[in-house]
């Protein structure tokens, strides 16, 4: 029998997040904008503070003690992240976030490998960060973009993906969990399908890393991107993981310090991966923070986190679904979605919903969520999005529902 996990003590967990103790106006804060950025536990805040107080220096170059500490922290964080996603540390490249990670693959691998007539497979579920870089590279290389759509529950049409993939496909770039819908895509199955036609798979994992245990080896992807701030770490730090043989063959993304081996008038030779892709002074404190975030998540346990989050999301979908005039987007089965519930209220614009909820101390997101193709599919220009994390509670869902009832009364 599988080992039972310890249930999450949400009351204790919430005490780890100082910002959740705030009062907005005269109402306790209900933070439901986690898909935009997660809040930071005290352990992350203290780790960054301690780095700046005791170890701040540039990495790799300094022989002095502070330089040694900073380098140890920086490369130690890389090793910690590698363990977190089940990778080799040389395959972990520090970036500013998921957007830069995808841009790196598109610009480096894409320019080196794509030719006119080659095909890039995307979906209409993607964040703009996983669309625009490929559009730009397609324009420069003559490659063709092919799109896979969604069904009436905003799930990926797998039969359509099978039809689109062919011998011209060179790479597919697909989101793991949708930021606008919460839809969880079957990455392992997608990887098998993509590899059957001899193509590579890039995965946008920005929304997956905060909610599920990511094992890049088990998933079968060729590239995987994630962001620190989504997984309760600091902003401005992210990860690109890639298979070593692919990274070794790719040209540098940017030029500058740290990414070279020898520079001469006639040209330069470059460092081995991962440093080949890390030009200039990096976000050292960011790596310290994301390492602390991975420790925090692993200490809580993803099984316990997932159980609690599914309970909260299921409750939110059920309660919102009971309100006449509320339309919910995304899979009906709560096990097919993670963390996100996007919705609209008849007669009210998403921005009006968000404004009224803010007056009740409830923070949600309103707009197209950098996913305008999703909005096109849903037949709207914007949705209201409540996005949940493990520190959210059923009582907070009740406050959300009560506030939406107020929206209905105002716009009746």
C-alpha positions, 0 to 999 in steps of 0.5 A, a space after each residue: 500500500 502507498 505510504 499515507 502522507 501527513 495532512 497539511 496543517 493550514 493554520 500553521 502554514 499560514 503563519 509562515 507567510 507574513 503578508 497573509 496577516 494583512 488587513 485590506 481596508 477593514 477586511 482580512 486579506 484573501 489572496 487568490 492571485 497565486 497564478 500571477 505570483 505566490 507569496 513568500 514564506 519566512 524561510 525564503 525571506 530570511 534566506 535572502 536577507 541572510 545572504 545579503 547580510 553575510 555573503 554578498 559578493 560576485 560569484 566565481 571570480 573572487 578568491 576572498 571569503 565572501 566570494 567563496 561563500 557567494 559561489 558556494 551558495 549560487 552553485 549549491 542552489 543549482 544542485 538543490 534545484 537539480 534534485 528538486 526536478 530530478 536532473 543533473 546540475 549541469 542541465 540546470 540553467 539560471 534565467 530570469 524566469 519562464 519567459 526568458 527560458 523559452 526565449 533562450 530555447 527559441 533563439 538558441 536551438 530554434 535559430 540553429 535548427 529550424 529551416 523554412 517549411 519546418 513546423 512548430 506545434 503550439 496550442 491555443 492554451 498557451 501563455 503569450 510567453 510560449 507563443 510570441 518567442 516562437 512566432 518571432 523565430 518562425 518569422 526569422 527562419 521560415 518555419 510554420 506554426 501549427 496550433 492544437 485547439 481545446 474542447 468544450 471543457 477547455 482541455 487539449 484535443 489530443 486527437 487533434 495533436 496526433 493529426 498535427 504532428 508529422 515528419 515536418 514537426 521539429 519541436 512542440 512547445 506546450 504548457 503543463 498547467 494552464 495559467 488561465 484555466 488550470 487545465 493539467 495536460 498529460 505531458 508524458 503522453 504528449 512527449 511520447 507522441 512528439 518523439 514518435 515523429 522525431 521532434 522535441 518537446 518544450 514544456 512551460 512548467 511555470 504553473 506546475 512547479 507550485 502544485 505538483 512534483 516535477 520529475 523531468 526524467 519521468 515526464 520525458 520532455 526535452 526542455 522544461 521551464 519554471 519560475 521562482 516567484 510562482 513557486 513561492 520564491 523571489 521574482 527575477 529568477 527561473 530555470 531552464 532544464 534541458 537534456 545535456 546533449 541538446 544544451 551542449 550542441 546549442 550556441 550561446 544565447 547572450 555574450 558577456 562575462 562568465 560564459 566564455 573560456 578564451 577571448 581573442 581578437 579573432 573570436 571566442 570559445 565558450 564555457 561548458 553548460 550551464 555557464 555557457 548560457 549565463 552571461 554577466 552577473 547573475 541574480 545570486 540572491 534569487 538562486 538562494 531564495 528559490 533554493 529555500 522555496 524548494 526546501 520549504 515545498 519539499 518539507 511540506 510534501 507535495 502529496 499533502 499540498 495537492 490533497 489540500 489544494 484539490 479540496 479547496 478547488 473542488 469546493 470553489 467550483 461547486 460553490 461558484 457553480 451553485 450561483 445562477 449567472 456564473 459561468 466557470 471555464 475549464 475542466 469540470 472534474 477538479 482532478 483535471 485542473 490545478 489551482 485556477 478557477 476562471 469565471 464570469 458573472 452575467 452582466 458584469 465585466 471581469 474588471 468590475 468583479 475584481 474591483 468589487 472583490 478588492 473592496 472586500 479584501 479579496 485579491 483576484 486577477 481580471 483580464 486576458 491573463 496573457 492568454 488571448 487565444 484562450 479568451 478567443 476560444 471562450 468567446 470573451 475578452 477577459 475573465 475573473 480568475 481566482 487562483 489558489 495555493 496550499 495556504 488558502 482555505 474553505 472559509 476564504 472560498 466562502 468569502 469569495 462566494 459571498 462577494 460574488 453574490 454582492 456583484 450579482 446584486 450590484 449588477 442585477 
